[in-house]
Amino acid sequence: MAESQACKKPRILCLHGFRMSAKILETQFHQWPESVLEKLDLVFLDAPYPSRGKSGVEGIFDPPYFEWFQGNQDYTEYENFEECIAFIEDFMVKNGPFDGLLGFSQGAVLSAALPGMQEEGLVLTKVPKIKFVILVCGAKLGGAKLSAPRLAANAFSAPIECPSLHIIGETDIVKTEGIALLDSFVDPLVIHHPEGHTVPNLDDQSLEIVHNFIEKIQNLATA
C-alpha cells in the first residue's frame, strides 16, 4: 500500500532563483510542514551557469551560487536563454518523467513561460506535457519589466491552461509583476503573504490552499 501511494506523488522539477542554488531552494522549502513535503517528490536542479556577480543571499546561504540566464540592465537583451532551456530539457529527459515545475524568482520566470513555449512546440518536445506549475515570486517574460527573449515571444499569447499556484509577497520587489502574471493563467490559485522576496512560512489559510492544490495535482499525476 505504501509503495502504491508513493507512486502517486507528483514529481516536480524545482528551479531556484538568480544567483542561488538547488541546495538553497531545498533548504527554504524544507521549512514547510511535513504534511506538504511528504506528498511531493521534489527534485532540485542547479542552474548551468556559475554566478557572474554578487549574490543577494551572501551571508545568509553559503556558495556556490548559479544563474539560469543573463540579461542586460533593463532586461531588453538576454544571453544563454536558449542554452538554459536546452539544459533543463536534457535533465528532464535523463531524470524524468516530471509532472510539473516549481520555480522561485528567476526559476519562477522560467517555470511560468515554459508551458506556453512547450504548447507552441518550441521547447520540451522530448518530454511529457507540463501538467502544473508552482510559482514563488514570479514575473512574466514580456511583461512590464522583462522583455521576452525571442524563443519566449509568444509564450503567453494564449492563456496557460495547466493548474497554477502563485505565491506573492506583500513587500516583494516583483509583487506587481507577480499579480500581472495571474491574468496569463486560466485558473490560478493564489497565496498572499506579508513577507518579501522569499519562500514564506505557511499560515493555516495558506496551508489549506497548498493542500487543495496538491489534491488537484495528485489527480493529474496519477491520470
C-alpha positions, 0 to 999 in steps of 0.5 A: 500500500505504501509503495502504491501511494508513493507512486502517486506523488507528483514529481516536480522539477524545482528551479531556484532563483538568480544567483542561488542554488538547488541546495538553497531552494531545498533548504527554504522549502524544507521549512514547510510542514511535513504534511506538504513535503511528504506528498511531493517528490521534489527534485532540485536542479542547479542552474548551468551557469556559475554566478557572474556577480554578487549574490543577494543571499551572501551571508545568509546561504553559503556558495556556490551560487548559479544563474539560469540566464543573463540579461542586460540592465533593463532586461531588453537583451538576454544571453544563454536563454536558449542554452538554459532551456536546452539544459533543463530539457536534457535533465528532464529527459535523463531524470524524468518523467516530471509532472510539473515545475516549481520555480522561485524568482528567476526559476519562477520566470522560467517555470511560468513561460515554459508551458506556453513555449512547450504548447507552441512546440518550441521547447520540451518536445522530448518530454511529457506535457507540463501538467502544473506549475508552482510559482514563488515570486514570479514575473512574466517574460514580456511583461512590464519589466522583462522583455521576452527573449525571442524563443519566449515571444509568444509564450503567453499569447494564449492563456496557460491552461495547466493548474497554477499556484502563485505565491506573492509577497506583500513587500516583494520587489516583483509583487506587481509583476507577480499579480500581472502574471495571474491574468496569463493563467486560466485558473490560478490559485493564489497565496498572499503573504506579508513577507518579501522576496522569499519562500514564506512560512505557511499560515493555516489559510495558506496551508489549506490552499497548498493542500487543495492544490496538491489534491488537484495535482495528485489527480493529474499525476496519477491520470 
